Amino acid sequence: MNVFVLQTLFLLLLAFFVGWLIGRLIKSLICPAAPTSTRADDASRYAHSATAAATVAGGAEIARRSLKSDDDAEASSDVAFQRGGASEASAPESSGSDTIEIESPGASALAASKREGATAETSSEIDADIGDIQADNLQIIEGIGPKMESILHENGIATWSELASHSESDLRGILDQYGDKYRIINPESWIAQARLAAEGKADELIAYQKKDGVSKLENMINAGQKGGFGKYRRDDLKIVEGIGPKIEKLLKDAGIDTWKKLSEADVGDLQKILDAAGPSFRLADPKSWPVQAELADSGQWAKLKEYQDALQGGRAG
């Protein structure tokens, strides 16, 4: 009997000891994982905080650069106006030293965004001026004249990039809508020409056009240079005979800030703008301004030069 009791006690002690060992083992396996998980969570939260701080800092730097660019552009603009001529109803200024090209404030902001890793458009998606030819002048394309350009505009194709993005079948579908005389036109080369234009590859476009003879783009650029308009930038209203810096500012303040808008302006409305500005502006004659602006907007430099040569003191004869 005593032996049985002793055996029972021994087994109970052994079971208790084994249970205690198993408990310690389980605890040693489970408990260290909690601090590790906590440390991982802390590291993750720190990483997120650092990323957020870097993003805020980067955004602040972009804003600072953009604001600085705006200030620089405004300062350059003020210098340009201070250098303007005194006479308003005179021919466009000829001194190259008075021409200050002002970088767009948005351009510096875009450059800063690129440096910060922001996604930007590729060069093939950006329309840029070629020489004195504006970005939306589809007439530099061999085979496109004023009427054809108007048709393309009616169908939502207003820039070189938009023209380059269409297929030949798309263009043929547009032409077919306008009758037999347009169905015989072959738009096959328009896409390649428009792509070169949109990428700013003027030399390559000229070479492409010269495969069939004379380059239309080269002739248009030469006409602009020979006309003496090379120093003027797109939508510079001072290209119009009779408009100087002060009148240009009056027109822009009235919402007329492009050649296109000036070409569509009513002469009576232009005269009212001048009259409201005071006696010193009432002698200016705006009758010829819409015509000149239309020629400039369409890139007809030779005709603009001829028209201006026929004016008498900035006035239509």
C-alpha positions as CSV (number, residue, x, y, z in Angstrom):
1,M,0.0,0.0,0.0
2,N,2.8,2.4,0.9
3,V,4.5,1.6,-2.4
4,F,1.4,2.4,-4.3
5,V,1.1,5.8,-2.5
6,L,4.7,6.6,-3.2
7,Q,4.3,5.7,-6.9
8,T,1.2,7.9,-7.1
9,L,3.0,10.9,-5.5
10,F,6.0,10.4,-7.8
11,L,3.8,10.4,-10.9
12,L,2.0,13.6,-9.8
13,L,5.3,15.4,-9.2
14,L,6.6,14.2,-12.5
15,A,3.4,15.4,-14.3
16,F,3.6,18.8,-12.5
17,F,7.3,19.2,-13.5
18,V,6.6,18.2,-17.1
19,G,3.7,20.6,-17.3
20,W,5.9,23.4,-15.8
21,L,8.6,22.7,-18.5
22,I,6.0,22.7,-21.3
23,G,4.6,26.0,-20.0
24,R,8.0,27.7,-19.9
25,L,8.8,26.4,-23.4
26,I,5.5,27.8,-24.7
27,K,6.1,31.1,-22.9
28,S,9.6,31.4,-24.3
29,L,8.3,30.9,-27.8
30,I,5.4,33.3,-27.6
31,C,6.5,36.2,-25.4
32,P,9.6,37.4,-27.4
33,A,7.5,37.8,-30.6
34,A,5.4,40.6,-29.0
35,P,8.4,43.0,-28.6
36,T,9.6,42.2,-32.1
37,S,6.2,43.0,-33.5
38,T,6.1,46.2,-31.5
39,R,9.5,47.3,-32.8
40,A,8.5,46.5,-36.4
41,D,5.3,48.6,-35.9
42,D,7.4,51.4,-34.5
43,A,9.8,51.2,-37.5
44,S,6.9,51.2,-39.9
45,R,5.3,54.2,-38.2
46,Y,8.7,56.0,-38.3
47,A,9.1,55.3,-42.0
48,H,5.6,56.6,-42.8
49,S,6.3,59.7,-40.8
50,A,9.6,60.3,-42.5
51,T,8.0,59.8,-45.9
52,A,5.2,62.3,-45.1
53,A,7.8,64.8,-43.8
54,A,9.8,64.4,-47.0
55,T,6.7,64.9,-49.1
56,V,5.8,68.1,-47.3
57,A,9.3,69.4,-47.5
58,G,9.4,68.6,-51.2
59,G,6.1,70.3,-51.8
60,A,7.3,73.4,-49.9
61,E,10.5,73.5,-52.0
62,I,8.5,73.3,-55.3
63,A,6.2,76.1,-54.1
64,R,9.2,78.2,-53.1
65,R,10.8,77.7,-56.5
66,S,7.5,78.5,-58.3
67,L,6.9,81.7,-56.3
68,K,10.5,82.8,-56.9
69,S,10.0,82.2,-60.6
70,D,6.8,84.2,-60.5
71,D,8.6,87.1,-58.9
72,D,11.5,86.9,-61.4
73,A,9.0,86.9,-64.3
74,E,7.1,89.9,-63.0
75,A,10.4,91.8,-62.5
76,S,11.4,91.0,-66.1
77,S,8.0,92.1,-67.3
78,D,8.3,95.5,-65.5
79,V,11.7,96.0,-67.1
80,A,10.3,95.2,-70.5
81,F,7.5,97.8,-70.2
82,Q,9.9,100.4,-68.9
83,R,12.0,100.0,-72.0
84,G,9.0,100.5,-74.3
85,G,9.0,103.4,-76.7
86,A,7.3,106.7,-75.9
87,S,5.2,106.9,-79.1
88,E,2.2,104.6,-79.2
89,A,1.1,105.1,-82.8
90,S,4.4,104.1,-84.4
91,A,5.9,101.2,-86.3
92,P,7.1,98.2,-84.3
93,E,10.5,98.8,-82.5
94,S,13.5,97.6,-84.4
95,S,16.2,97.6,-81.7
96,G,16.9,94.0,-80.7
97,S,18.3,95.2,-77.3
98,D,14.8,96.2,-76.2
99,T,13.4,92.7,-76.6
100,I,13.3,90.8,-73.4
101,E,12.0,87.2,-73.7
102,I,10.3,86.3,-70.4
103,E,10.2,82.7,-69.4
104,S,6.7,81.4,-68.3
105,P,6.5,81.1,-64.5
106,G,4.8,77.7,-65.1
107,A,7.9,76.5,-66.9
108,S,10.1,76.8,-63.8
109,A,7.4,75.2,-61.7
110,L,7.3,72.2,-64.1
111,A,11.1,71.9,-64.1
112,A,11.0,71.9,-60.3
113,S,8.4,69.2,-60.4
114,K,10.5,67.1,-62.7
115,R,13.5,67.4,-60.3
116,E,11.3,66.2,-57.4
117,G,10.3,63.1,-59.4
118,A,7.0,64.3,-60.6
119,T,5.6,62.8,-63.8
120,A,5.8,65.2,-66.8
121,E,4.7,65.0,-70.4
122,T,7.2,63.6,-72.9
123,S,8.5,65.9,-75.6
124,S,6.4,64.2,-78.2
125,E,3.3,65.4,-76.3
126,I,4.2,69.0,-76.1
127,D,3.6,71.5,-78.9
128,A,6.3,74.1,-79.1
129,D,6.8,77.1,-81.4
130,I,9.0,76.5,-84.5
131,G,10.8,79.7,-85.3
132,D,8.1,82.3,-85.8
133,I,5.4,79.7,-86.5
134,Q,2.8,79.2,-83.7
135,A,2.1,75.8,-82.3
136,D,-1.5,75.5,-83.7
137,N,-0.6,76.5,-87.2
138,L,-1.5,73.3,-89.1
139,Q,-0.7,75.1,-92.4
140,I,3.0,74.2,-92.0
141,I,2.0,70.7,-93.0
142,E,2.5,70.0,-96.7
143,G,-1.0,69.5,-98.1
144,I,-2.9,71.6,-95.6
145,G,-4.1,75.1,-96.5
146,P,-6.5,77.6,-94.8
147,K,-9.7,75.7,-95.8
148,M,-8.3,72.3,-94.8
149,E,-7.1,73.7,-91.5
150,S,-10.6,75.1,-90.8
151,I,-12.0,71.6,-91.5
152,L,-9.6,70.0,-89.1
153,H,-10.4,72.5,-86.4
154,E,-14.2,71.8,-86.9
155,N,-13.4,68.1,-86.2
156,G,-11.4,68.8,-83.0
157,I,-7.9,68.8,-84.5
158,A,-6.3,72.1,-83.5
159,T,-2.7,71.3,-82.7
160,W,0.2,69.3,-84.2
161,S,0.0,66.7,-81.3
162,E,-3.7,66.2,-82.0
163,L,-3.1,65.7,-85.7
164,A,-0.2,63.3,-85.0
165,S,-2.5,61.2,-82.7
166,H,-5.0,60.4,-85.5
167,S,-4.7,57.5,-87.9
168,E,-4.8,57.9,-91.7
169,S,-8.3,56.2,-91.7
170,D,-9.5,58.8,-89.2
171,L,-8.4,61.7,-91.4
172,R,-9.9,60.1,-94.5
173,G,-13.2,59.7,-92.7
174,I,-13.1,63.4,-92.0
175,L,-12.3,64.3,-95.6
176,D,-15.1,62.1,-96.9
177,Q,-17.7,64.1,-95.1
178,Y,-16.9,67.2,-97.2
179,G,-17.5,65.9,-100.7
180,D,-15.6,64.6,-103.7
181,K,-13.0,67.3,-104.0
182,Y,-11.7,66.3,-100.5
183,R,-11.9,62.6,-101.0
184,I,-9.0,62.7,-103.5
185,I,-6.7,64.4,-100.9
186,N,-4.1,62.0,-99.5
187,P,-3.4,62.7,-95.8
188,E,-0.9,59.9,-95.4
189,S,2.1,62.1,-94.7
190,W,0.3,64.6,-92.4
191,I,0.7,62.4,-89.4
192,A,4.5,62.1,-89.7
193,Q,4.9,65.8,-90.4
194,A,2.7,66.7,-87.4
195,R,4.7,64.4,-85.1
196,L,8.0,66.1,-86.2
197,A,6.4,69.5,-85.7
198,A,5.0,68.6,-82.2
199,E,8.5,67.4,-81.2
200,G,10.1,70.7,-82.3
201,K,12.2,69.0,-85.0
202,A,12.1,71.7,-87.5
203,D,15.2,70.6,-89.4
204,E,13.9,67.1,-89.8
205,L,10.5,68.3,-90.9
206,I,12.1,70.5,-93.5
207,A,14.2,67.6,-94.8
208,Y,11.1,65.4,-94.8
209,Q,9.2,67.9,-96.9
210,K,12.1,68.4,-99.3
211,K,11.9,64.8,-100.4
212,D,9.1,66.0,-102.6
213,G,10.7,69.3,-103.6
214,V,10.3,72.6,-101.8
215,S,9.7,72.7,-98.0
216,K,6.6,74.6,-97.1
217,L,7.8,75.1,-93.5
218,E,11.1,76.5,-94.7
219,N,9.4,79.0,-97.0
220,M,7.1,80.1,-94.1
221,I,10.0,80.6,-91.7
222,N,12.0,82.5,-94.4
223,A,8.9,84.7,-95.2
224,G,8.6,85.6,-91.5
225,Q,12.3,86.5,-91.2
226,K,12.4,88.5,-94.4
227,G,9.3,90.3,-93.3
228,G,11.3,91.7,-90.3
229,F,9.1,90.0,-87.7
230,G,11.7,87.6,-86.3
231,K,12.1,89.4,-82.9
232,Y,8.4,89.2,-82.0
233,R,7.0,86.3,-80.0
234,R,3.7,84.7,-80.4
235,D,0.7,87.0,-79.6
236,D,2.9,90.1,-79.1
237,L,0.4,92.8,-80.0
238,K,3.2,95.3,-80.7
239,I,3.7,93.5,-84.0
240,V,0.6,95.5,-85.2
241,E,1.4,98.9,-86.7
242,G,0.1,101.5,-84.4
243,I,0.3,99.5,-81.1
244,G,3.1,100.2,-78.6
245,P,3.6,99.0,-75.0
246,K,1.0,101.3,-73.5
247,I,-1.8,100.5,-75.9
248,E,-0.9,96.8,-75.7
249,K,-1.5,97.0,-72.0
250,L,-4.8,98.7,-72.5
251,L,-5.9,96.0,-74.8
252,K,-4.8,93.2,-72.5
253,D,-6.5,94.8,-69.6
254,A,-9.7,94.7,-71.7
255,G,-9.2,91.0,-72.3
256,I,-7.7,91.3,-75.8
257,D,-4.4,89.5,-75.3
258,T,-3.8,87.4,-78.4
259,W,-3.7,88.1,-82.2
260,K,-6.8,85.9,-82.6
261,K,-8.8,88.0,-80.2
262,L,-7.6,91.2,-81.7
263,S,-8.5,90.0,-85.2
264,E,-12.1,89.3,-84.0
265,A,-12.5,92.6,-82.1
266,D,-14.9,95.2,-83.3
267,V,-13.2,98.4,-84.4
268,G,-15.9,100.4,-82.5
269,D,-15.1,98.5,-79.3
270,L,-11.3,99.2,-79.8
271,Q,-12.0,102.9,-80.2
272,K,-14.0,102.9,-76.9
273,I,-11.1,101.3,-75.1
274,L,-8.8,104.1,-76.4
275,D,-11.3,106.9,-75.6
276,A,-11.7,105.7,-72.1
277,A,-8.0,105.8,-71.5
278,G,-7.8,109.6,-72.1
279,P,-7.1,112.2,-74.7
280,S,-3.6,111.0,-75.5
281,F,-5.0,107.8,-76.9
282,R,-7.8,109.2,-79.0
283,L,-5.6,110.0,-81.9
284,A,-4.7,106.3,-82.4
285,D,-6.6,104.7,-85.3
286,P,-7.5,101.0,-84.7
287,K,-9.2,100.4,-88.1
288,S,-6.4,98.3,-89.5
289,W,-5.5,96.4,-86.3
290,P,-7.9,93.5,-86.7
291,V,-6.7,92.9,-90.3
292,Q,-3.0,93.0,-89.2
293,A,-3.7,90.7,-86.3
294,E,-5.5,88.2,-88.6
295,L,-2.5,88.1,-90.9
296,A,-0.1,87.6,-88.0
297,D,-2.3,84.9,-86.4
298,S,-2.3,82.9,-89.7
299,G,1.4,83.4,-90.2
300,Q,1.0,85.4,-93.4
301,W,4.1,87.5,-92.8
302,A,4.8,88.6,-96.4
303,K,1.2,89.9,-96.7
304,L,1.5,91.6,-93.3
305,K,4.7,93.3,-94.3
306,E,3.0,94.4,-97.6
307,Y,-0.1,95.7,-95.8
308,Q,1.9,97.6,-93.2
309,D,4.1,99.2,-95.9
310,A,0.8,100.6,-97.5
311,L,-0.3,102.2,-94.2
312,Q,0.1,105.9,-93.7
313,G,1.4,106.6,-90.2
314,G,-0.3,103.5,-88.9
315,R,-3.6,104.4,-90.5
316,A,-5.4,102.7,-93.4
317,G,-5.5,104.8,-96.5
